[in-house]
Amino acid sequence: MSDMMSGPLQGDLASAFARCFRGSDGERVLMHLRRITIERRPAPDCSEAELRHLEGQRHLAAYIQQLVARGQLGS
């Protein structure tokens, strides 16, 4: 996944994401996002639009997880 930002702004943003999702509530929210996006399996007869929508959701959830992980490593 490509970075949307680089340099100091990316580090600051990653730290902010790590702070937002710190603790048991943050972990619970991240697990919920993962469950309803990344781990979700669409029905065989779903439309192309539904697949595209799900892929967009998966991309966003993965990006959030990536920023949280990067922020945790930096703190």
Secondary structure as UniProt FT lines:
FT   HELIX           8..20
FT   HELIX           23..36
FT   TURN            37..39
FT   TURN            44..45
FT   HELIX           48..74
//
